Amino acid sequence: MAKPLWVVAGVLIVLVGLVWTLQGVGVIEGSVMSNTTTWSIIGPIVLLAGALLMVVGVRGRKS
């Protein structure tokens, strides 16, 4: 059975990680986070954590 709250949280975290990554590499500009190596590294890590949370939510509990 899927855990919908985990999936929704995972999707939101993936989106945040994606925005941070795009700001870090300079695709999204207009912020102090733009073109910053720190966000280029933190963004993908957060994105992967969100994807892992989504997978756990989709797989659900084994009975």
C-alpha beads as a LAMMPS data file, in Angstrom:
LAMMPS data file: protein, C-alpha beads

63 atoms
62 bonds

1 atom types
1 bond types

-500.0 500.0 xlo xhi
-500.0 500.0 ylo yhi
-500.0 500.0 zlo zhi

Masses

1 110.0

Atoms # bond

1 1 1 0.000 0.000 0.000
2 1 1 1.361 3.397 -0.970
3 1 1 2.044 6.118 1.554
4 1 1 0.633 9.201 -0.184
5 1 1 2.036 11.701 2.313
6 1 1 5.559 10.385 1.691
7 1 1 5.067 10.617 -2.059
8 1 1 3.786 14.206 -1.862
9 1 1 6.634 15.208 0.452
10 1 1 9.094 13.522 -1.908
11 1 1 7.735 15.415 -4.905
12 1 1 8.011 18.747 -3.066
13 1 1 11.577 17.969 -1.974
14 1 1 12.518 16.964 -5.539
15 1 1 11.142 20.274 -6.825
16 1 1 13.118 22.239 -4.239
17 1 1 16.266 20.317 -5.133
18 1 1 15.673 20.967 -8.825
19 1 1 15.224 24.706 -8.295
20 1 1 18.353 24.861 -6.129
21 1 1 20.344 22.966 -8.757
22 1 1 19.165 25.208 -11.577
23 1 1 19.958 28.312 -9.527
24 1 1 23.373 26.962 -8.628
25 1 1 24.361 26.335 -12.231
26 1 1 22.968 29.705 -13.341
27 1 1 19.925 28.608 -15.369
28 1 1 17.605 30.494 -13.013
29 1 1 19.050 33.914 -12.252
30 1 1 18.099 36.847 -10.060
31 1 1 18.981 35.399 -6.678
32 1 1 21.999 35.328 -4.383
33 1 1 21.944 31.551 -4.983
34 1 1 22.559 32.022 -8.730
35 1 1 25.897 30.796 -10.090
36 1 1 26.989 29.470 -6.700
37 1 1 28.887 26.193 -6.398
38 1 1 27.325 25.460 -3.011
39 1 1 23.810 25.211 -4.463
40 1 1 25.117 23.267 -7.442
41 1 1 26.168 20.582 -4.966
42 1 1 23.376 20.771 -2.372
43 1 1 20.590 20.813 -4.999
44 1 1 21.239 17.359 -6.500
45 1 1 21.700 15.844 -3.035
46 1 1 18.308 17.190 -1.935
47 1 1 16.795 16.057 -5.242
48 1 1 18.045 12.490 -4.725
49 1 1 16.774 12.463 -1.138
50 1 1 13.326 13.494 -2.360
51 1 1 13.393 10.808 -5.053
52 1 1 14.310 8.202 -2.453
53 1 1 11.430 9.357 -0.262
54 1 1 9.071 9.046 -3.219
55 1 1 10.262 5.511 -3.944
56 1 1 9.750 4.502 -0.340
57 1 1 6.265 6.010 -0.430
58 1 1 5.312 4.293 -3.679
59 1 1 6.630 0.883 -2.679
60 1 1 4.751 1.046 0.587
61 1 1 4.814 -1.538 3.341
62 1 1 5.283 -5.201 2.531
63 1 1 2.784 -7.468 4.231

Bonds

1 1 1 2
2 1 2 3
3 1 3 4
4 1 4 5
5 1 5 6
6 1 6 7
7 1 7 8
8 1 8 9
9 1 9 10
10 1 10 11
11 1 11 12
12 1 12 13
13 1 13 14
14 1 14 15
15 1 15 16
16 1 16 17
17 1 17 18
18 1 18 19
19 1 19 20
20 1 20 21
21 1 21 22
22 1 22 23
23 1 23 24
24 1 24 25
25 1 25 26
26 1 26 27
27 1 27 28
28 1 28 29
29 1 29 30
30 1 30 31
31 1 31 32
32 1 32 33
33 1 33 34
34 1 34 35
35 1 35 36
36 1 36 37
37 1 37 38
38 1 38 39
39 1 39 40
40 1 40 41
41 1 41 42
42 1 42 43
43 1 43 44
44 1 44 45
45 1 45 46
46 1 46 47
47 1 47 48
48 1 48 49
49 1 49 50
50 1 50 51
51 1 51 52
52 1 52 53
53 1 53 54
54 1 54 55
55 1 55 56
56 1 56 57
57 1 57 58
58 1 58 59
59 1 59 60
60 1 60 61
61 1 61 62
62 1 62 63
